[in-house]
Amino acid sequence: MGEEKDLNKAQDLRYITAKAHYTQGVNYATHGMYEEALSELKKAVELDPRFAEAHFELGKAYTNMENPGEAIPEFKKVLEINPHYQDAHYQLGLAYYDKGMVDESLSLCEAYVKERPQDGKMHSLVGVLYIKKGRVEEATSEFKKQIELDYHPEQGYINLGMALAMKDSIDEAIEAYKKALELNPKNPKAHYHLGSAYHKKGLLAEAEKEMAIYRELMGK
């Protein structure tokens, strides 16, 4: 009985210590101190290998350090511990993409949005992946879903415009860029792409006006 009590105390102490390292790691990461964050978060998962939140934050720290190769196994571990962990599918898909593993990313993300069609963030990523694969029609559909679900619609309209421009639907692309500018008149990317679309249409005065705004916003 006494041995069991001592074991429970030891487990409680490991949990408390792991939690403290996790909290410190998150704090370091919040301030951009990723090396320090990694050190603390690694200590947390050493103490508690099934600490899903710590593995997730480890993956994010590696992502922020542009090291998707190390991020991928951390996000996979999160999903092994908890298949329903919020944002882990997206972060793993993004890490695959950053690693150049487009097929793996697309397979993961397509399966996810089939089960959870209301996730606008994942529709956005799937659209980008379709662009990478040259599947422009499907990308267009995904960006429209992103906008419908109100996930960063400003960027969604820019993404949509770029996809439409790729299939030479320039008039529709122009309308998409204009929608983005209705949401944020100071978005430099929207002005740049609108200017490019106008140039393709031969509307040179309109194109130069948009490019001038873009240069002003970018301080060029």
SETOR-739479 format. One record per residue (C-alpha): x, z, y. Coordinates in steps of 0.1 Angstrom, whole numbers, padded with zeros to 4 digits, always signed. Each point is the difference from the previous one (the first is absolute). Example, Ala and Ser with C-alpha at 12.3 -4.5 7.8 and 13.67 -1.06 7.14 Angstrom:
! residues 2
+0123+0078-0045 +0014-0007+0034 
This chain:
! residues 220
+0000+0000+0000 +0028+0009+0024 +0019-0032-0009 -0031-0021+0008 -0004+0018+0033 +0037-0007+0009 -0005-0037-0010 -0030-0003+0023 +0020+0016+0029 +0029-0024-0006 -0024-0030+0000 -0017+0013+0032 +0034+0004+0017 +0010-0036-0011 -0033-0013+0015 +0005+0019+0033 +0036-0012+0003 -0009-0036-0008 -0028+0001+0026 +0025+0014+0026 +0024-0029-0007 -0028-0025+0001 -0012+0014+0034 +0035-0002+0014 +0004-0035-0013 -0031-0012+0016 +0010+0016+0033 +0034-0018-0002 -0017-0033-0008 -0024+0004+0029 +0030+0002+0023 +0017-0030-0016 +0027+0021-0017 -0004-0018-0033 +0033+0011-0017 -0009+0036+0005 -0036-0007-0011 +0013-0016-0032 +0021+0031-0008 -0029+0024+0004 -0026-0021-0018 +0024-0006-0030 +0003+0038-0002 -0038+0003-0001 -0004-0025-0029 +0029+0016-0019 -0018+0033+0001 -0034-0016-0007 +0003-0035-0016 -0038-0005+0002 -0002+0007+0038 -0018-0032+0009 +0001+0005+0037 +0038+0005+0000 +0005-0032-0020 -0022-0018+0024 +0019+0012+0031 +0033-0009-0018 -0013-0035-0005 -0010-0002+0037 +0034+0013+0011 +0017-0027-0021 -0023-0026+0014 +0009+0011+0036 +0036-0003-0010 -0006-0036-0012 +0008+0009-0036 -0030-0013-0020 +0019+0002-0032 +0001+0038+0002 -0035+0002+0014 -0017-0019-0029 +0006+0026-0027 -0011+0028+0022 -0034-0017+0007 -0003-0009-0037 +0006+0037-0008 -0028+0010+0024 -0024-0023-0017 +0011+0012-0034 -0008+0036+0011 -0032-0010+0019 -0013-0036-0004 -0024+0006+0029 +0025+0013+0025 -0010-0013+0034 +0023-0027+0015 +0024+0000-0030 -0012-0035-0012 +0005-0014+0035 +0034+0015+0004 +0011-0012-0034 -0013-0035+0007 +0018+0000+0033 +0033+0012-0017 -0004-0028-0026 -0004-0025+0029 +0030+0013+0019 +0020-0003-0033 -0010-0036-0003 -0022+0008-0031 -0030-0020+0014 -0017-0006-0034 +0002+0037-0009 -0014+0010+0034 -0028-0025-0002 -0010+0010-0035 -0002+0037+0011 -0019-0007+0032 -0025-0025-0014 -0009+0026-0027 -0004+0027+0026 -0023-0019+0024 -0021-0011-0029 -0007+0037-0007 +0000+0011+0036 -0013-0030+0021 -0005+0022+0031 +0038+0006+0006 +0008-0022+0030 +0036+0009+0000 +0005-0014-0035 -0020-0032+0009 +0026-0005+0028 +0029+0003-0024 -0016-0023-0026 -0005-0026+0028 +0037+0002+0008 +0009-0003-0037 -0023-0031-0003 +0018-0015+0030 +0033+0006-0018 -0013-0018-0030 -0014-0029+0020 -0036+0009-0009 -0013-0005+0036 -0037-0002-0007 +0000+0033-0019 +0022+0016+0028 -0026-0011+0026 -0027+0017-0020 +0020+0032-0003 +0007+0002+0038 -0037-0005+0007 -0008+0030-0023 +0027+0020+0019 -0018-0008+0032 -0035+0007-0014 +0013+0034-0012 +0013+0008+0034 +0036+0006-0012 +0022-0009+0030 -0022-0029+0009 +0023-0011+0028 +0028-0007-0025 -0026-0013-0024 -0010-0028+0025 +0037-0009+0005 +0005-0002-0038 -0032-0020-0003 +0011-0024+0027 +0034-0005-0016 -0016-0008-0033 -0024-0024+0016 +0028-0017+0018 +0018-0005-0033 -0028-0021-0012 -0003-0019+0033 -0033+0016+0010 +0014+0004+0035 -0033+0004+0019 -0009+0028-0023 +0034+0015+0004 -0003-0001+0038 -0033+0019-0002 +0016+0027-0023 +0029+0005+0025 -0025+0003+0028 -0019+0026-0019 +0032+0020-0004 +0005-0002+0038 -0035+0012+0007 +0010+0031-0019 +0034+0003+0017 +0008-0024+0029 +0036+0012-0001 +0009-0009-0035 +0031-0022+0003 -0003-0014-0036 -0036-0012+0007 +0011-0018+0032 +0030-0015-0018 -0021-0014-0029 -0027-0011+0024 +0025-0019+0020 +0014-0016-0031 -0035-0011-0011 -0007-0014+0035 +0032-0020-0003 -0010-0014-0033 -0033-0012+0016 +0020-0016+0029 -0014+0024+0025 +0033+0005+0017 -0011+0018+0031 -0019+0026-0020 +0029+0003-0024 +0025+0007+0029 -0024+0025+0015 -0001+0020-0032 +0037-0002-0006 +0006+0012+0036 -0021+0030-0007 +0018+0006-0033 +0034-0001+0018 -0012+0024+0026 -0013+0024-0025 +0032-0002-0020 +0021+0005+0032 +0017-0034-0005 
